[in-house]
Amino acid sequence: MHTPAKSERLKIVYTNALVATFYILSGCLLAALAHFHGHSFPVFLPLGVALGFYLLFGDRILPGVFAGAFCMTLIFWLGLHPHPVSHLSLGTLIGIGILIAFGATLQTWTGGYIQRRWLINPHPLYHLRDLAVFVFVGGLLNSLIHTNFTVTALVWADLLAWEDYGIAWLTGWLGDSLGVLMVTPIFTAFQASRLQPLTSQKKMEAVLLAVLLYAGARILFHTPRTFEEYPLILLSFPLLVWAIFRFRHLGGVVLMVGISLLTIWGIGQTVYTQAGDHDKSVLFVQVYLFGLMMATYLLHSLLNRILEATRQSIQLGNLLSQAFHEIYLVDPETYQFVYVNPGARQNLGYSLEELQKCTPLAIAPEYNERRLSDLIKGLRSGENPQPVVETLHKRKDGTTYPVEVRLQLARVDGEDWVLAVALDITEKKKIQREIVAAREKAEQANRAKSVFLSSMSHEIRTPMNAILGYTQILNKDPELNHTQRAKLGGIQKAGYHLLDLINDILDFSKIEAGKLKLNYQDFNLSALVSDLCDIFRVRCDAKGLEFDLRDDLGSGEQWVHGDQGKLRQILINLLDNALKFTDEGAVGFRVLKKTDGVYQFEVRDTGIGISKDRQETIFSYYEQNWEGMERGGTGLGLTISQRLAKMMNGDLKIDSELGRGSLFRFSIPLPAVVEKRKPATRSLSSVARLAPGCRVRALVVDDNEANVDVLCEMLIDIGVEIKKAFSGKEGIEIAGEWKPDIIFMDFKMPHLNGLEAAKAIQHENHDIRIVIVTASNYRHERNRFLNEGMDAFVGKPFLREEILKTMQEVLGVEYEHRPGSRSTEDIVKPKLCTSDVNFSKVKVPDFLLLNLKKMAKLGMIADIEKQLAEVEKIQPEGPQLALHLRSLAEKFDKEGILKVLDTVGHG
């Protein structure tokens, strides 16, 4: 088997052998046809054959050209020449062959270089420029190489006398040039043409052409007188025109070569050639053949340009006629239509003749002459080179349709015209109207959704207000035992959990609608972190998990500027998720202070983890896996958290591995601010009653009896005089008669809502303070009520402390606190989230300490709270210990209470 390299080498050898063979055969054919009598051939065909093969195969056939030229020289001078040169030595003959072969090889290489580098088209007859370069550079000028080598070799070998040098050089140069110029186009014509089978008609035409050509040659060259009086070009030219028109460039070139060969053969047979000067006869034939060749090539090039222009014109006409766009050519001076394509004529209903008498103003009713003039001036000045305008086009029947028109200047035959391409945008406008309608429908649906969510919030918050209100009231009952209090705590936790779910949905709705706004304020970041630690450490302890807080906030307070509420919401969502999906191990919370007031927050857990394919979807709407569904929630927590983080110029990221836990992190800018010192206040949770001498009359207006009872009982408990009303109308009547100090007015009530009732009351009595109480807890609604003149706003479900704080702010009332309670200024809040809580310095009496431990073991939380009053009396650390134990008692954390009591010293 042949290797690829060996096969390639054999292919090159075969190709060179083929080139050498054709070089020799073409030379022998020419010698046989010409009946050589002068110093040169009329046409030296081998040089054209060599260049043609070079254009096909490249440099690799140059050895074949050299071999063919060398062998052809030996064959000619040893056998084909009328006077063989047997007297020459073999060395001289070989020298002549080498010089002539080198000249042929060098000319072939330079001719190929000129063809490939200087011509635009591979076939030189397509364009006049290429034809001129091919004839004068690639033919006449380049042929000087072979001619000079050949004539010099013949003079050197004494085969040519010096007195014959001029005519031999001239006829040799012309013969070499004609050989290149005639034969090379055949190769390029075959290379450039897509050969297709001839039809029967064209086959008959080709045969007829060949017969006529041969018959004409026989007649002409066997009647010398006819040849002398009637040059062959006059008879062959019609045949060339016929061939070019019917068979294009390939047919014309082949016929021209055929005419040339018949001419050479015929002239060689005539008495005319034999009787006269042979070199002059050859020169005459060469001049004739050059004229025939140039006429053929010029005719072919011009015809090709005409046919190409015609083809392009036909194609352009077909494209314009088939285009569904409207295409106009407008005279920029007269504004007259010069051209209008069939598509425009069909759309408008006018004929071409009718439109050519019109201007664009006839079909564009929205435009006047001034607007059209300004538009064209902008085009011509270059200020607006390609404007796009939307307008209406008016049909002949008077109807209109919208179009989008693109304008530009077009140069045709050296003149500037305005080219306008118009597209019927009826469907586009229809789609735009449908999009607008769909958008309006979507916005309407979104508004309906918002109304539904608001209504749902109100409907759920209203009964939840009663549930959570009664739990707050019952929690203050000292007669409750531990079991009852635990069950009550369960109800309260379930209620707040339900509210959390509702808040998630409402927050998501506001984020989706773009209505959620940031509320920047100065806040204590250290206190926020500590509060979260207090909450989640207890929850982790209850689940048997370790809670690990790491921060570099330092021992002092870190006051920053940002949205505390939304930051808290993100952290609670992340910590809650970490706790929810972790059954053993730890939940970690880390706060890092970076440069330029940027803080990084991280929440890590050792829970179930999240697979890589799920990590891309956990931030999507309502995305929950099976574990999430089993453990509860809406599937919105992470979505809301990520959106909130982005609102605060952060980005929530996740790093998780299935079965090994997850890490959520985000960084947000929180610029530092000067520490805020708040005035000392007492906790409202310790309020027992109104201060002595303080008297308050309150009217509660709500159509829900349970909500009225809850609020009334809270107020009665602290000594407020109350009256009830169950409608806006009833509230107006009671307010007018009783003149209360403050009215707690529900907003959503039938027939007359709370705002309308409040305005009616304020119209009669400006001194009554009115607080709107509603389940609609949106910020914009809160602002609306305050802007409408209401004194305060309380959202449902409300806390007892919130009601007390509102009365304090609106009426300026003072409260009497339970004994032992202290101001927030006096009490340093312990860091419950740290693991090193130690009250060994507090000396608690043994009997008190034993009672507290006994009560904690038995779960007697209410009794523990009663005993804490005694603990507060122990100075100086007693109040801090009491506060710590009370916070644990409120969370029913009896294990935490026991751990703290174990660190207490004995008194």
Secondary structure, DSSP 8 states (H G I E B T S, - for coil): ---HHHHHHHHHHHHHHHHHHHHHHHHHHHHHHHT--SSS-SS-HHHHHHHHHHHHHGGGGHHHHHHHHHHHHHHIIIIISSS--TTS-HHHHHHHHHHHHHHHHHHHHHHHHHHHHH-SSSSTTSSHHHHHIIIIIIIIITTHHHHHHHHHHHHHTTSS-GGGHHHHHHHHHHHHHHHHHHHHHHHHHHHHS------HHHHHHHHHHHHHHHHHHHHHHT-HHHHHHS-HHHHHHHHHHHHHHHHHHHHHHHHHHHHHHHHHHHHHHSHHHHHS-HHHHHHHHHHHHHHHHHHHHHHHHHHHHHHHHHHHHHHHHHHHHH-SSEEEEE-TTT--EEEE-HHHHHHHT--HHHHHT--GGGT-TT--HHHHHHHHHHHHHTSSSS-EEEEEEE-TTS-EEEEEEEEEEEEETTEEEEEEEEEE-HHHHHHHHHHHHHHHHHHHHHHHHHHHHHHHHHHHHHHHHHHHHHHHHHHT-TT--HHHHHHHHHHHHHHHHHHHHHHHHHHHHHHHTT------EEEEHHHHHHHHHHHHHHHHHHHT-EEEEEE---SS--EEEE-HHHHHHHHHHHHHHHHHT-SSSEEEEEEEE-STTEEEEEEEE-SS---HHHHTTTTSTT---HHHHHH---S-HHHHHHHHHHHTT---EEEEETTTEEEEEEEEE--B---------B-GGGEEEE-TT---EEEEE-S-HHHHHHHHHHHHHTT-EEEEESSHHHHHHHHHHH--SEEEEES--SSS-HHHHHHHHHHH-TT-EEEEEES---HHHHHHHHHTT-SEEEESS--HHHHHHHHHHHH---EEE-TT--BTTT-----TTSS----TT-EE-HHHHHHHHHHHHHT-HHHHHHHHHHHHTSTTTHHHHHHHHHHHHHTT-HHHHHHHHHTSEE-
